[in-house]
Amino acid sequence: MATYKTIQGDTFDGIAYKLWGDEKHMKELIEANLDYADVLIFSPNVELIVPEAEETPALLPFWREGE
């Protein structure tokens, strides 16, 4: 299982953006690290579990679906 070691000032949304390029995966990151769910800003060297991010389908208009 992959891990991520925080740097001073990291946040869950910032880490999600660094790892996956999108903050929408923040929920998955928090769920994998419930012991830290109440942390707003991380101190350095906290080791977090990095889950496999589920791909969400692109939101295309119905006339472009299947392209």
C-alpha positions as CSV (number, residue, x, y, z in Angstrom):
1,M,0.0,0.0,0.0
2,A,1.3,3.4,-0.9
3,T,2.0,6.1,1.7
4,Y,2.6,9.8,1.7
5,K,4.7,11.7,4.2
6,T,3.4,15.2,4.9
7,I,5.4,18.4,4.9
8,Q,4.6,21.4,7.1
9,G,1.3,23.0,6.0
10,D,-0.1,20.1,4.0
11,T,-3.9,19.8,3.9
12,F,-6.1,16.9,2.8
13,D,-7.3,18.8,-0.3
14,G,-3.7,19.9,-1.2
15,I,-2.4,16.4,-0.8
16,A,-5.2,15.0,-3.0
17,Y,-4.3,17.6,-5.7
18,K,-0.6,16.7,-5.5
19,L,-1.3,13.0,-5.8
20,W,-4.2,12.9,-8.3
21,G,-4.4,16.4,-9.8
22,D,-7.8,17.0,-8.3
23,E,-9.2,17.8,-4.9
24,K,-12.2,15.6,-5.4
25,H,-10.3,12.6,-4.1
26,M,-9.9,14.3,-0.7
27,K,-12.8,12.2,0.7
28,E,-11.0,8.9,-0.2
29,L,-7.8,10.2,1.4
30,I,-9.6,11.1,4.7
31,E,-11.5,7.8,4.8
32,A,-8.2,5.9,4.5
33,N,-6.8,8.0,7.4
34,L,-9.6,8.4,9.9
35,D,-7.2,8.9,12.8
36,Y,-6.3,12.3,11.2
37,A,-9.8,13.3,10.0
38,D,-9.9,16.2,12.3
39,V,-6.5,17.6,11.2
40,L,-6.8,20.8,9.2
41,I,-3.1,21.5,8.6
42,F,-0.5,18.8,9.0
43,S,2.8,19.0,10.7
44,P,5.8,17.5,8.9
45,N,6.5,13.7,8.7
46,V,3.0,12.4,9.3
47,E,2.7,9.2,7.3
48,L,-0.7,8.8,5.5
49,I,-2.1,5.8,3.7
50,V,-2.8,6.6,0.0
51,P,-5.7,4.6,-1.3
52,E,-6.3,3.8,-5.0
53,A,-8.3,6.7,-6.3
54,E,-11.4,5.6,-8.1
55,E,-11.8,7.1,-11.5
56,T,-14.9,9.1,-11.9
57,P,-16.3,9.3,-15.4
58,A,-16.0,12.6,-17.2
59,L,-19.2,14.5,-17.3
60,L,-20.0,14.7,-20.9
61,P,-23.3,15.9,-22.4
62,F,-25.5,13.1,-23.5
63,W,-24.8,13.7,-27.2
64,R,-21.1,13.1,-26.6
65,E,-21.3,10.0,-24.4
66,G,-19.5,7.0,-25.8
67,E,-16.8,9.0,-27.6
